[in-house]
């Protein structure tokens, strides 16, 4: 698993890739904690390159969302493939964390 982060229009876009499961969830959490969002109004977590996520990875996302929200940062998810999105819907994450179909939709939403 790899995590890349870049700024786009004052928003940090984080792009993990590969599988996110119990074997690398600590690495995923550490990578998200290192994201420099100090001068950004929002963070977008783009799942375009993620092929699988387990409950351990979802726990990390929930902890990260709470952390960013506690620091008054908008936090949204986007670009989930057909195998990942249902997991977020079934677990109810889509009611807690906004999920958008594409990165451009997510950027528009956090900029509003």
N, CA, C and O atoms as CSV, one atom per row, in Angstrom:
chain,resi,resn,atom,element,x,y,z
A,1,UNK,N,N,0.843,-1.176,0.000
A,1,UNK,CA,C,0.000,0.000,0.000
A,1,UNK,C,C,0.889,1.241,0.000
A,1,UNK,O,O,1.922,1.302,0.667
A,2,UNK,N,N,0.455,2.194,-0.754
A,2,UNK,CA,C,1.167,3.467,-0.860
A,2,UNK,C,C,0.163,4.588,-0.629
A,2,UNK,O,O,-1.012,4.462,-0.976
A,3,UNK,N,N,0.637,5.693,-0.037
A,3,UNK,CA,C,-0.227,6.854,0.178
A,3,UNK,C,C,0.463,8.079,-0.394
A,3,UNK,O,O,1.597,8.399,-0.038
A,4,UNK,N,N,-0.252,8.764,-1.296
A,4,UNK,CA,C,0.259,10.015,-1.851
A,4,UNK,C,C,-0.690,11.128,-1.429
A,4,UNK,O,O,-1.900,10.924,-1.326
A,5,UNK,N,N,-0.134,12.295,-1.188
A,5,UNK,CA,C,-0.965,13.453,-0.841
A,5,UNK,C,C,-0.489,14.648,-1.641
A,5,UNK,O,O,0.711,14.854,-1.825
A,6,UNK,N,N,-1.452,15.439,-2.117
A,6,UNK,CA,C,-1.123,16.647,-2.875
A,6,UNK,C,C,-2.188,17.697,-2.587
A,6,UNK,O,O,-3.313,17.372,-2.208
A,7,UNK,N,N,-1.822,18.937,-2.769
A,7,UNK,CA,C,-2.793,20.010,-2.576
A,7,UNK,C,C,-3.363,20.425,-3.918
A,7,UNK,O,O,-2.651,20.551,-4.914
A,8,UNK,N,N,-4.669,20.632,-3.912
A,8,UNK,CA,C,-5.355,21.085,-5.113
A,8,UNK,C,C,-6.387,22.124,-4.689
A,8,UNK,O,O,-7.351,21.805,-3.994
A,9,UNK,N,N,-6.182,23.353,-5.108
A,9,UNK,CA,C,-7.106,24.445,-4.783
A,9,UNK,C,C,-7.351,24.582,-3.283
A,9,UNK,O,O,-8.486,24.789,-2.854
A,10,UNK,N,N,-6.289,24.468,-2.485
A,10,UNK,CA,C,-6.408,24.638,-1.038
A,10,UNK,C,C,-6.980,23.440,-0.300
A,10,UNK,O,O,-7.293,23.528,0.887
A,11,UNK,N,N,-7.117,22.321,-1.000
A,11,UNK,CA,C,-7.645,21.094,-0.408
A,11,UNK,C,C,-6.567,20.021,-0.529
A,11,UNK,O,O,-5.915,19.901,-1.566
A,12,UNK,N,N,-6.386,19.246,0.532
A,12,UNK,CA,C,-5.437,18.135,0.474
A,12,UNK,C,C,-6.178,16.912,-0.061
A,12,UNK,O,O,-7.207,16.504,0.478
A,13,UNK,N,N,-5.634,16.340,-1.127
A,13,UNK,CA,C,-6.189,15.116,-1.712
A,13,UNK,C,C,-5.223,13.982,-1.385
A,13,UNK,O,O,-4.050,14.016,-1.756
A,14,UNK,N,N,-5.739,12.979,-0.683
A,14,UNK,CA,C,-4.933,11.827,-0.273
A,14,UNK,C,C,-5.363,10.640,-1.116
A,14,UNK,O,O,-6.550,10.336,-1.231
A,15,UNK,N,N,-4.362,9.964,-1.713
A,15,UNK,CA,C,-4.645,8.855,-2.617
A,15,UNK,C,C,-3.902,7.601,-2.174
A,15,UNK,O,O,-2.748,7.392,-2.549
A,16,UNK,N,N,-4.565,6.763,-1.371
A,16,UNK,CA,C,-3.947,5.469,-1.065
A,16,UNK,C,C,-4.103,4.544,-2.270
A,16,UNK,O,O,-4.958,4.770,-3.126
A,17,UNK,N,N,-3.281,3.514,-2.332
A,17,UNK,CA,C,-3.416,2.540,-3.411
A,17,UNK,C,C,-3.172,1.140,-2.884
A,17,UNK,O,O,-2.459,0.943,-1.901
A,18,UNK,N,N,-3.778,0.171,-3.555
A,18,UNK,CA,C,-3.620,-1.225,-3.162
A,18,UNK,C,C,-4.695,-1.674,-2.191
A,18,UNK,O,O,-5.809,-1.151,-2.182
A,19,UNK,N,N,-4.339,-2.646,-1.381
A,19,UNK,CA,C,-5.253,-3.202,-0.376
A,19,UNK,C,C,-5.020,-2.518,0.966
A,19,UNK,O,O,-3.885,-2.211,1.333
A,20,UNK,N,N,-6.100,-2.287,1.685
A,20,UNK,CA,C,-6.009,-1.753,3.044
A,20,UNK,C,C,-6.669,-2.788,3.945
A,20,UNK,O,O,-7.886,-2.973,3.906
A,21,UNK,N,N,-5.854,-3.464,4.758
A,21,UNK,CA,C,-6.372,-4.516,5.624
A,21,UNK,C,C,-5.618,-4.540,6.944
A,21,UNK,O,O,-4.847,-3.626,7.236
A,22,UNK,N,N,-5.834,-5.574,7.739
A,22,UNK,CA,C,-5.218,-5.623,9.070
A,22,UNK,C,C,-3.692,-5.691,9.011
A,22,UNK,O,O,-3.021,-5.309,9.970
A,23,UNK,N,N,-3.145,-6.166,7.910
A,23,UNK,CA,C,-1.681,-6.259,7.817
A,23,UNK,C,C,-1.013,-4.904,7.613
A,23,UNK,O,O,0.175,-4.758,7.900
A,24,UNK,N,N,-1.756,-3.906,7.123
A,24,UNK,CA,C,-1.136,-2.599,6.891
A,24,UNK,C,C,-1.972,-1.433,7.437
A,24,UNK,O,O,-1.719,-0.279,7.090
A,25,UNK,N,N,-2.955,-1.722,8.277
A,25,UNK,CA,C,-3.816,-0.644,8.776
A,25,UNK,C,C,-3.045,0.350,9.640
A,25,UNK,O,O,-3.356,1.541,9.631
A,26,UNK,N,N,-2.050,-0.117,10.382
A,26,UNK,CA,C,-1.228,0.820,11.175
A,26,UNK,C,C,-0.426,1.749,10.273
A,26,UNK,O,O,-0.301,2.942,10.549
A,27,UNK,N,N,0.106,1.202,9.213
A,27,UNK,CA,C,0.843,2.010,8.230
A,27,UNK,C,C,-0.102,3.025,7.578
A,27,UNK,O,O,0.272,4.180,7.371
A,28,UNK,N,N,-1.313,2.598,7.259
A,28,UNK,CA,C,-2.323,3.479,6.680
A,28,UNK,C,C,-2.654,4.605,7.659
A,28,UNK,O,O,-2.719,5.771,7.271
A,29,UNK,N,N,-2.861,4.254,8.922
A,29,UNK,CA,C,-3.176,5.259,9.941
A,29,UNK,C,C,-2.020,6.246,10.099
A,29,UNK,O,O,-2.248,7.454,10.156
A,30,UNK,N,N,-0.806,5.756,10.169
A,30,UNK,CA,C,0.370,6.633,10.294
A,30,UNK,C,C,0.482,7.564,9.093
A,30,UNK,O,O,0.794,8.746,9.240
A,31,UNK,N,N,0.227,7.025,7.907
A,31,UNK,CA,C,0.291,7.846,6.698
A,31,UNK,C,C,-0.737,8.959,6.712
A,31,UNK,O,O,-0.442,10.086,6.314
A,32,UNK,N,N,-1.942,8.653,7.168
A,32,UNK,CA,C,-2.981,9.680,7.240
A,32,UNK,C,C,-2.676,10.714,8.327
A,32,UNK,O,O,-2.987,11.895,8.169
A,33,UNK,N,N,-2.068,10.270,9.424
A,33,UNK,CA,C,-1.700,11.212,10.487
A,33,UNK,C,C,-0.616,12.186,10.030
A,33,UNK,O,O,-0.534,13.308,10.530
A,34,UNK,N,N,0.206,11.758,9.088
A,34,UNK,CA,C,1.299,12.614,8.595
A,34,UNK,C,C,0.844,13.613,7.542
A,34,UNK,O,O,1.616,14.487,7.147
A,35,UNK,N,N,-0.385,13.498,7.086
A,35,UNK,CA,C,-0.885,14.426,6.073
A,35,UNK,C,C,-0.880,15.835,6.647
A,35,UNK,O,O,-1.463,16.092,7.701
A,36,UNK,N,N,-0.223,16.735,5.947
A,36,UNK,CA,C,-0.134,18.131,6.386
A,36,UNK,C,C,-1.337,18.895,5.860
A,36,UNK,O,O,-1.370,19.327,4.708
A,37,UNK,N,N,-2.325,19.052,6.735
A,37,UNK,CA,C,-3.535,19.774,6.353
A,37,UNK,C,C,-3.664,21.060,7.144
A,37,UNK,O,O,-4.759,21.608,7.269
A,38,UNK,N,N,-2.553,21.546,7.678
A,38,UNK,CA,C,-2.577,22.719,8.556
A,38,UNK,C,C,-3.213,23.932,7.895
A,38,UNK,O,O,-4.013,24.628,8.521
A,39,UNK,N,N,-2.869,24.194,6.646
A,39,UNK,CA,C,-3.409,25.381,5.984
A,39,UNK,C,C,-4.478,25.039,4.942
A,39,UNK,O,O,-4.779,25.844,4.061
A,40,UNK,N,N,-5.041,23.845,5.055
A,40,UNK,CA,C,-6.099,23.426,4.135
A,40,UNK,C,C,-7.442,23.442,4.856
A,40,UNK,O,O,-7.515,23.180,6.057
A,41,UNK,N,N,-8.481,23.745,4.128
A,41,UNK,CA,C,-9.827,23.767,4.711
A,41,UNK,C,C,-10.457,22.383,4.716
A,41,UNK,O,O,-11.405,22.129,5.459
A,42,UNK,N,N,-9.925,21.483,3.881
A,42,UNK,CA,C,-10.561,20.173,3.741
A,42,UNK,C,C,-9.555,19.115,3.304
A,42,UNK,O,O,-8.476,19.413,2.792
A,43,UNK,N,N,-9.960,17.862,3.532
A,43,UNK,CA,C,-9.181,16.708,3.091
A,43,UNK,C,C,-10.126,15.784,2.321
A,43,UNK,O,O,-11.214,15.453,2.792
A,44,UNK,N,N,-9.691,15.378,1.136
A,44,UNK,CA,C,-10.429,14.430,0.306
A,44,UNK,C,C,-9.624,13.143,0.262
A,44,UNK,O,O,-8.449,13.154,-0.105
A,45,UNK,N,N,-10.248,12.037,0.635
A,45,UNK,CA,C,-9.600,10.732,0.568
A,45,UNK,C,C,-10.127,10.024,-0.675
A,45,UNK,O,O,-11.284,9.606,-0.723
A,46,UNK,N,N,-9.258,9.896,-1.684
A,46,UNK,CA,C,-9.632,9.362,-2.992
A,46,UNK,C,C,-9.305,7.864,-3.048
A,46,UNK,O,O,-8.149,7.469,-2.898
A,47,UNK,N,N,-10.332,7.041,-3.263
A,47,UNK,CA,C,-10.182,5.586,-3.264
A,47,UNK,C,C,-10.027,4.987,-4.654
A,47,UNK,O,O,-10.160,3.775,-4.819
A,48,UNK,N,N,-9.753,5.799,-5.638
A,48,UNK,CA,C,-9.681,5.316,-7.015
A,48,UNK,C,C,-8.722,4.135,-7.181
A,48,UNK,O,O,-8.997,3.229,-7.968
A,49,UNK,N,N,-7.615,4.131,-6.461
A,49,UNK,CA,C,-6.599,3.093,-6.627
A,49,UNK,C,C,-6.613,2.051,-5.512
A,49,UNK,O,O,-5.662,1.280,-5.377
A,50,UNK,N,N,-7.677,2.017,-4.715
A,50,UNK,CA,C,-7.789,1.029,-3.632
A,50,UNK,C,C,-8.621,-0.146,-4.132
A,50,UNK,O,O,-9.738,0.035,-4.619
A,51,UNK,N,N,-8.069,-1.346,-4.008
A,51,UNK,CA,C,-8.756,-2.534,-4.512
A,51,UNK,C,C,-9.556,-3.264,-3.444
A,51,UNK,O,O,-10.452,-4.041,-3.773
A,52,UNK,N,N,-9.249,-3.028,-2.162
A,52,UNK,CA,C,-9.917,-3.745,-1.076
A,52,UNK,C,C,-9.731,-2.964,0.214
A,52,UNK,O,O,-8.690,-2.341,0.419
A,53,UNK,N,N,-10.743,-2.995,1.091
A,53,UNK,CA,C,-10.604,-2.411,2.420
A,53,UNK,C,C,-11.311,-3.313,3.425
A,53,UNK,O,O,-12.441,-3.747,3.202
A,54,UNK,N,N,-10.629,-3.587,4.534
A,54,UNK,CA,C,-11.208,-4.426,5.583
A,54,UNK,C,C,-11.760,-3.538,6.690
A,54,UNK,O,O,-11.656,-2.313,6.628
A,55,UNK,N,N,-12.344,-4.165,7.696
A,55,UNK,CA,C,-12.876,-3.417,8.829
A,55,UNK,C,C,-11.760,-2.666,9.560
A,55,UNK,O,O,-12.008,-1.604,10.131
A,56,UNK,N,N,-10.555,-3.194,9.551
A,56,UNK,CA,C,-9.427,-2.496,10.184
A,56,UNK,C,C,-9.138,-1.187,9.459
A,56,UNK,O,O,-8.854,-0.176,10.100
A,57,UNK,N,N,-9.206,-1.194,8.149
A,57,UNK,CA,C,-9.002,0.024,7.371
A,57,UNK,C,C,-10.133,1.006,7.557
A,57,UNK,O,O,-9.910,2.216,7.589
A,58,UNK,N,N,-11.343,0.501,7.680
A,58,UNK,CA,C,-12.495,1.380,7.889
A,58,UNK,C,C,-12.422,2.049,9.258
A,58,UNK,O,O,-12.809,3.208,9.410
A,59,UNK,N,N,-11.930,1.321,10.245
A,59,UNK,CA,C,-11.743,1.910,11.574
A,59,UNK,C,C,-10.778,3.086,11.497
A,59,UNK,O,O,-11.006,4.123,12.121
A,60,UNK,N,N,-9.706,2.927,10.737
A,60,UNK,CA,C,-8.732,4.006,10.559
A,60,UNK,C,C,-9.409,5.216,9.923
A,60,UNK,O,O,-9.154,6.348,10.334
A,61,UNK,N,N,-10.256,4.999,8.944
A,61,UNK,CA,C,-10.953,6.111,8.289
A,61,UNK,C,C,-11.862,6.833,9.281
A,61,UNK,O,O,-11.920,8.063,9.290
A,62,UNK,N,N,-12.559,6.084,10.103
A,62,UNK,CA,C,-13.435,6.703,11.096
A,62,UNK,C,C,-12.631,7.543,12.093
A,62,UNK,O,O,-13.029,8.662,12.419
A,63,UNK,N,N,-11.512,7.015,12.576
A,63,UNK,CA,C,-10.649,7.768,13.496
A,63,UNK,C,C,-10.092,9.019,12.830
A,63,UNK,O,O,-10.013,10.081,13.449
A,64,UNK,N,N,-9.709,8.886,11.573
A,64,UNK,CA,C,-9.168,10.024,10.829
A,64,UNK,C,C,-10.236,11.089,10.616
A,64,UNK,O,O,-9.970,12.281,10.771
A,65,UNK,N,N,-11.434,10.662,10.262
A,65,UNK,CA,C,-12.535,11.611,10.061
A,65,UNK,C,C,-12.802,12.394,11.340
A,65,UNK,O,O,-12.972,13.613,11.299
A,66,UNK,N,N,-12.839,11.705,12.467
A,66,UNK,CA,C,-13.071,12.382,13.751
A,66,UNK,C,C,-11.958,13.378,14.049
A,66,UNK,O,O,-12.221,14.482,14.528
A,67,UNK,N,N,-10.730,12.995,13.771
A,67,UNK,CA,C,-9.589,13.875,14.025
A,67,UNK,C,C,-9.669,15.152,13.190
A,67,UNK,O,O,-9.516,16.257,13.712
A,68,UNK,N,N,-9.910,14.989,11.888
A,68,UNK,CA,C,-10.007,16.166,11.025
A,68,UNK,C,C,-11.209,17.027,11.403
A,68,UNK,O,O,-11.113,18.254,11.417
A,69,UNK,N,N,-12.331,16.396,11.705
A,69,UNK,CA,C,-13.514,17.155,12.081
A,69,UNK,C,C,-13.311,17.894,13.403
A,69,UNK,O,O,-13.805,19.008,13.573
A,70,UNK,N,N,-12.592,17.283,14.331
A,70,UNK,CA,C,-12.277,17.964,15.593
A,70,UNK,C,C,-11.399,19.187,15.369
A,70,UNK,O,O,-11.429,20.135,16.153
A,71,UNK,N,N,-10.618,19.161,14.295
A,71,UNK,CA,C,-9.765,20.291,13.935
A,71,UNK,C,C,-10.442,21.209,12.921
A,71,UNK,O,O,-9.788,22.020,12.264
A,72,UNK,N,N,-11.753,21.070,12.806
A,72,UNK,CA,C,-12.580,21.908,11.930
A,72,UNK,C,C,-12.179,21.821,10.457
A,72,UNK,O,O,-12.206,22.816,9.733
A,73,UNK,N,N,-11.814,20.634,10.036
A,73,UNK,CA,C,-11.510,20.374,8.626
A,73,UNK,C,C,-12.624,19.526,8.039
A,73,UNK,O,O,-13.076,18.567,8.665
A,74,UNK,N,N,-13.058,19.872,6.860
A,74,UNK,CA,C,-14.006,19.014,6.161
A,74,UNK,C,C,-13.258,17.765,5.722
A,74,UNK,O,O,-12.091,17.842,5.338
A,75,UNK,N,N,-13.924,16.614,5.775
A,75,UNK,CA,C,-13.314,15.351,5.399
A,75,UNK,C,C,-14.328,14.560,4.591
A,75,UNK,O,O,-15.407,14.239,5.088
A,76,UNK,N,N,-13.986,14.244,3.348
A,76,UNK,CA,C,-14.886,13.496,2.472
A,76,UNK,C,C,-14.129,12.380,1.768
A,76,UNK,O,O,-12.901,12.394,1.686
A,77,UNK,N,N,-14.879,11.425,1.269
A,77,UNK,CA,C,-14.332,10.293,0.528
A,77,UNK,C,C,-14.836,10.362,-0.906
A,77,UNK,O,O,-15.895,10.933,-1.169
A,78,UNK,N,N,-14.080,9.782,-1.832
A,78,UNK,CA,C,-14.536,9.785,-3.225
A,78,UNK,C,C,-13.932,8.645,-4.026
A,78,UNK,O,O,-13.001,7.965,-3.596
A,79,UNK,N,N,-14.505,8.465,-5.213
A,79,UNK,CA,C,-13.978,7.577,-6.266
A,79,UNK,C,C,-13.828,6.122,-5.831
A,79,UNK,O,O,-12.799,5.495,-6.080
A,80,UNK,N,N,-14.853,5.596,-5.184
A,80,UNK,CA,C,-14.818,4.194,-4.758
A,80,UNK,C,C,-15.272,3.289,-5.896
A,80,UNK,O,O,-16.197,3.615,-6.640
A,81,UNK,N,N,-14.603,2.147,-6.016
A,81,UNK,CA,C,-15.013,1.196,-7.052
A,81,UNK,C,C,-16.222,0.393,-6.582
A,81,UNK,O,O,-16.659,0.533,-5.440
A,82,UNK,N,N,-16.750,-0.430,-7.445
A,82,UNK,CA,C,-17.984,-1.178,-7.179
A,82,UNK,C,C,-17.858,-2.200,-6.052
A,82,UNK,O,O,-18.873,-2.616,-5.492
A,83,UNK,N,N,-16.646,-2.611,-5.707
A,83,UNK,CA,C,-16.502,-3.585,-4.621
A,83,UNK,C,C,-16.331,-2.904,-3.262
A,83,UNK,O,O,-16.586,-3.522,-2.229
A,84,UNK,N,N,-15.908,-1.652,-3.252
A,84,UNK,CA,C,-15.671,-0.955,-1.990
A,84,UNK,C,C,-16.885,-0.148,-1.540
A,84,UNK,O,O,-17.219,-0.155,-0.356
A,85,UNK,N,N,-17.530,0.527,-2.436
A,85,UNK,CA,C,-18.653,1.397,-2.053
A,85,UNK,C,C,-19.753,0.673,-1.263
A,85,UNK,O,O,-20.232,1.227,-0.274
A,86,UNK,N,N,-20.173,-0.534,-1.653
A,86,UNK,CA,C,-21.209,-1.217,-0.874
A,86,UNK,C,C,-20.810,-1.468,0.587
A,86,UNK,O,O,-21.661,-1.450,1.476
A,87,UNK,N,N,-19.532,-1.698,0.826
A,87,UNK,CA,C,-19.053,-1.917,2.194
A,87,UNK,C,C,-19.311,-0.673,3.042
A,87,UNK,O,O,-19.704,-0.780,4.204
A,88,UNK,N,N,-19.090,0.495,2.464
A,88,UNK,CA,C,-19.315,1.746,3.184
A,88,UNK,C,C,-20.812,2.004,3.399
A,88,UNK,O,O,-21.208,2.557,4.425
A,89,UNK,N,N,-21.635,1.603,2.430
A,89,UNK,CA,C,-23.082,1.794,2.575
A,89,UNK,C,C,-23.660,0.848,3.626
A,89,UNK,O,O,-24.433,1.269,4.487
A,90,UNK,N,N,-23.286,-0.420,3.555
A,90,UNK,CA,C,-23.805,-1.418,4.500
A,90,UNK,C,C,-23.423,-1.071,5.932
A,90,UNK,O,O,-24.214,-1.261,6.855
A,91,UNK,N,N,-22.211,-0.562,6.113
A,91,UNK,CA,C,-21.733,-0.235,7.459
A,91,UNK,C,C,-22.287,1.094,7.971
A,91,UNK,O,O,-22.129,1.416,9.149
A,92,UNK,N,N,-22.935,1.865,7.097
A,92,UNK,CA,C,-23.486,3.147,7.504
A,92,UNK,C,C,-22.498,4.303,7.464
A,92,UNK,O,O,-22.827,5.411,7.886
A,93,UNK,N,N,-21.305,4.062,6.966
A,93,UNK,CA,C,-20.302,5.129,6.889
A,93,UNK,C,C,-20.771,6.271,5.996
A,93,UNK,O,O,-20.402,7.425,6.214
A,94,UNK,N,N,-21.580,5.953,4.997
A,94,UNK,CA,C,-22.046,7.000,4.082
A,94,UNK,C,C,-22.981,7.993,4.775
A,94,UNK,O,O,-23.259,9.062,4.233
A,95,UNK,N,N,-23.460,7.649,5.958
A,95,UNK,CA,C,-24.296,8.570,6.728
A,95,UNK,C,C,-23.461,9.439,7.674
A,95,UNK,O,O,-23.938,10.452,8.185
A,96,UNK,N,N,-22.220,9.030,7.897
A,96,UNK,CA,C,-21.320,9.733,8.821
A,96,UNK,C,C,-20.300,10.581,8.067
A,96,UNK,O,O,-19.974,11.694,8.480
A,97,UNK,N,N,-19.807,10.043,6.964
A,97,UNK,CA,C,-18.782,10.711,6.163
A,97,UNK,C,C,-19.314,10.862,4.733
A,97,UNK,O,O,-19.714,9.872,4.120
A,98,UNK,N,N,-19.324,12.079,4.199
A,98,UNK,CA,C,-19.807,12.257,2.819
A,98,UNK,C,C,-18.960,11.475,1.811
A,98,UNK,O,O,-17.731,11.472,1.879
A,99,UNK,N,N,-19.640,10.820,0.885
A,99,UNK,CA,C,-18.970,10.057,-0.167
A,99,UNK,C,C,-19.426,10.602,-1.517
A,99,UNK,O,O,-20.623,10.733,-1.773
A,100,UNK,N,N,-18.455,10.918,-2.377
A,100,UNK,CA,C,-18.744,11.485,-3.693
A,100,UNK,C,C,-18.236,10.545,-4.782
A,100,UNK,O,O,-17.284,9.791,-4.579
A,101,UNK,N,N,-18.880,10.605,-5.927
A,101,UNK,CA,C,-18.550,9.722,-7.031
A,101,UNK,C,C,-17.191,9.961,-7.651
A,101,UNK,O,O,-16.548,9.025,-8.126
A,102,UNK,N,N,-16.745,11.214,-7.652
A,102,UNK,CA,C,-15.461,11.534,-8.282
A,102,UNK,C,C,-14.705,12.571,-7.452
A,102,UNK,O,O,-15.268,13.208,-6.561
A,103,UNK,N,N,-13.452,12.720,-7.756
A,103,UNK,CA,C,-12.637,13.716,-7.060
A,103,UNK,C,C,-13.143,15.121,-7.356
A,103,UNK,O,O,-13.167,15.963,-6.458
A,104,UNK,N,N,-13.545,15.390,-8.581
A,104,UNK,CA,C,-14.032,16.733,-8.909
A,104,UNK,C,C,-15.308,17.059,-8.137
A,104,UNK,O,O,-15.484,18.191,-7.687
A,105,UNK,N,N,-16.202,16.076,-7.979
A,105,UNK,CA,C,-17.416,16.278,-7.172
A,105,UNK,C,C,-17.046,16.554,-5.720
A,105,UNK,O,O,-17.634,17.427,-5.083
A,106,UNK,N,N,-16.085,15.820,-5.201
A,106,UNK,CA,C,-15.655,16.012,-3.808
A,106,UNK,C,C,-15.052,17.396,-3.620
A,106,UNK,O,O,-15.345,18.069,-2.631
A,107,UNK,N,N,-14.218,17.828,-4.553
A,107,UNK,CA,C,-13.594,19.152,-4.452
A,107,UNK,C,C,-14.651,20.247,-4.510
A,107,UNK,O,O,-14.559,21.234,-3.780
A,108,UNK,N,N,-15.643,20.085,-5.360
A,108,UNK,CA,C,-16.730,21.050,-5.435
A,108,UNK,C,C,-17.489,21.104,-4.122
A,108,UNK,O,O,-17.826,22.185,-3.639
A,109,UNK,N,N,-17.760,19.944,-3.544
A,109,UNK,CA,C,-18.525,19.875,-2.293
A,109,UNK,C,C,-17.793,20.538,-1.133
A,109,UNK,O,O,-18.416,21.245,-0.341
A,110,UNK,N,N,-16.500,20.326,-1.019
A,110,UNK,CA,C,-15.766,20.903,0.126
A,110,UNK,C,C,-15.459,22.370,-0.085
A,110,UNK,O,O,-15.143,23.082,0.868
A,111,UNK,N,N,-15.547,22.827,-1.312
A,111,UNK,CA,C,-15.279,24.241,-1.599
A,111,UNK,C,C,-16.524,25.099,-1.398
A,111,UNK,O,O,-16.425,26.324,-1.326
A,112,UNK,N,N,-17.676,24.478,-1.307
A,112,UNK,CA,C,-18.942,25.211,-1.154
A,112,UNK,C,C,-19.100,25.770,0.247
A,112,UNK,O,O,-20.107,26.413,0.546
